[in-house]
Amino acid sequence: MASSLYIGLMSGTSLDGVDGVLADFSGRGMRTLDAAFIPFPPDLRAELMALQAPGANELEREALATNALARRYADCVAQLAAHAPGPVRAVAVHGQTIRHRPELGFTRQTNNPALLAELCGIDVIADFRSRDVAAGGQGAPLVPAFHDARFGKRGQTRVVVNIGGIGNISVLHGDGRVSGYDTGPGNVLMDLWIARHRGESYDADGAWAAGGTPDARLLAQLLDEPYFRLPPPKSTGRDLFHAEWLDARLAAFPGLAPADVQATLLQLTAVSIARAIRAETAAHPVQAVYVCGGGAYNGALLRAIAQALGGGIPVASTDSLGVAPNRVEALAFAWLGYRFLRRQPGNLPAVTGAAGLRVLGALYPA
């Protein structure tokens, strides 16, 4: 009998490291048995960040960075497998997004799954996004199908908000429909700004932003980005929301205190998420909003989202649904790996715009 144990690995646009979970898909549900986090060393993080823009000798630099990335993945797998109650059926790994251009027909999650399979001696499933893009989809977000499987409740409209570098929503309608898309910046601009001015990788609990005052004029300028007006399906990333994008808009507002800019960037994330939620749920009252990803640990951001929604809608982390916020995406990819081996689709055409349901992933046997 095949093992029901899977390891899911996720390294997202925040570029802080690898989140991994050991999951059990036996019976009718799914259980998280263990979790691990392997941070990226500064040099690897810097190279992965640099590879998100055109540069010299890209092919060789990407290959070397990818090998280093696979070794971090292998470290995470080893840590989780050591605590597994039995053999692990497969490792499902997202890879590190360095380009996302579905409008040009491609998305690139750099990875070396062959090396990972060699290092860990377990079947590896990778490259989950390409098939959806090949079918005319955005390749993102892929988590709404998992959110529905794990968090959906018929008769209730729930919204799951994932806030990593980029924000995305999954609207789990009470009638069984699922909609969602990338809302825009999550933590990416706030992380960039605090790194530039304070040398910190993120704004812990939004404390620096909470000490500033949002600038209404700058916020209006940021929200004027055409992406926010595009109809779904849509997805985005650092290809759009990067330092040059922000600096071009800040040029019209010289003299703003850095803390005020940070406060405005927090509002940009909160308001863009709230607007997307309202647009998707105009005809149906929302029972609750559940937040996962690193942004779920930013208390100031969660309060801002609740305020931008107008109050009256509970905003909590996915902890209240039984899954820690920093485990949700890794668990989602473990679930996608489980679906792949059962030859079951992992995408939602209503979310990504693909021509139909598709089995996602590619297998690299041990």
HELIX and SHEET records of a PDB file:
HELIX    1   1 PRO A   42  ALA A   50  1                                   9    
HELIX    2   2 GLU A   58  ALA A   81  1                                  24    
HELIX    3   3 PRO A  102  LEU A  104  5                                   3    
HELIX    4   4 PRO A  113  CYS A  120  1                                   8    
HELIX    5   5 SER A  130  ALA A  134  1                                   5    
HELIX    6   6 VAL A  143  PHE A  151  1                                   9    
HELIX    7   7 VAL A  188  ARG A  198  1                                  11    
HELIX    8   8 ALA A  204  GLY A  206  5                                   3    
HELIX    9   9 ALA A  207  ALA A  210  1                                   4    
HELIX   10  10 ALA A  216  LEU A  223  1                                   8    
HELIX   11  11 PRO A  226  ARG A  229  5                                   4    
HELIX   12  12 ALA A  243  LEU A  250  1                                   8    
HELIX   13  13 PRO A  258  GLU A  280  1                                  23    
HELIX   14  14 GLY A  294  TYR A  297  5                                   4    
HELIX   15  15 GLY A  299  ALA A  308  1                                  10    
HELIX   16  16 THR A  318  LEU A  321  5                                   4    
HELIX   17  17 PRO A  325  ARG A  327  5                                   3    
HELIX   18  18 VAL A  328  LEU A  341  1                                  14    
HELIX   19  19 PRO A  349  THR A  352  1                                   4    
SHEET    1   A 6 ARG A  31  PRO A  39  0                                        
SHEET    2   A 6 GLY A  17  ASP A  24 -1                                        
SHEET    3   A 6 LEU A   5  MET A  10 -1                                        
SHEET    4   A 6 ALA A  90  VAL A  93  1                                        
SHEET    5   A 6 VAL A 124  ALA A 126  1                                        
SHEET    6   A 6 ALA A 362  TYR A 364 -1                                        
SHEET    1   B 2 GLN A  96  ARG A 101  0                                        
SHEET    2   B 2 PHE A 106  THR A 110 -1                                        
SHEET    1   C 5 VAL A 178  PRO A 185  0                                        
SHEET    2   C 5 ILE A 166  LEU A 172 -1                                        
SHEET    3   C 5 ARG A 158  ILE A 163 -1                                        
SHEET    4   C 5 ALA A 288  CYS A 292  1                                        
SHEET    5   C 5 VAL A 315  SER A 317  1                                        
END                                                                             
